[in-house]
Amino acid sequence: MTDRIAVITGAGSGIGRATALNLLVGDWSVVLVGRRKDALEETAGMATGGKTLVVPTDVTDPEQVDALFAKVKSSYGRLDALFNNAGGNVPTTNFGDFTFEMWRRVCAVNLDAMFLCANAAFRMMRDQTPQGGRIINNGSISAHNPRPGSVAYTSTKHAITGLTKSIALDGRQYDICCSQVDIGNAATPMTARSTNGQMQPHGQMAVEPRMEADHVGQQVAFMANLPLESNVQFVTIMATKMPWIGRG
């Protein structure tokens, strides 16, 4: 199947880049979204198939998100998949020392931006002909197993599970399906500290294994390529030798 259009946020590095490259091999047209134009262009330059459109966007800004999806509509006329991937965190901080500014910084990108992009994608998929599409949200094993000192990150990833379920229910009548991929220690800049040791629930530091980001990209591409009558609603992909099991 050709002429499928995907939007990927956080496409300038890590999991977003890996997913984009996997979809492009399958001849998708992929809209690369992120704050850094140079990083997005670097991703585009690595493609060996498909077509790319670079749209620098701050996904925490409602006006920029509206402009992004208007650009997708004017360029392609439809949208088949959104990988709602952009996210961030702050340094590990005990709850008693966690500030409201830190809380809002994480919520802005991990929850508000996820809502904004999913909401805009949902409307486009609902209003296009034929209707339908797929929204894949980037969750985390933190949605099930919190790390010490990660209240904002853990809370937002719990919230993404609720977002995913709500979109899945409200999208049924429009052939819009919604999925969540919970990821544990893909080798990206965000998990670089795992190689030096991370605080464990029992209060000791331990080095944690990581997996290639491409493994996640392959998983998301598999989900995106399913026909709309099928949906992998929740999946956990993690480094095999992480200290704990993903769901608990």
Protein Blocks (a to p, Z undefined) as FASTA:
>chain_A
ZZiacddehklgcjlmmmmmmmmmnopacddddfblklmmmmmmmpggdjdddddddfkb
mklmmmmmmmmmmmnopafbdcdfbccddddddfklpcfklmmmmmmmmmmmmmmmmmmm
mmmmmmpccedddddddddfklmmccehilmmmmmmmmmmmmmmmmmmmmmmnopacddd
ddehiacfklmmmmnopadfkopacddddddfklmmmmmmmmmmpcfkbccfbacdddfk
bcbdfbZZ
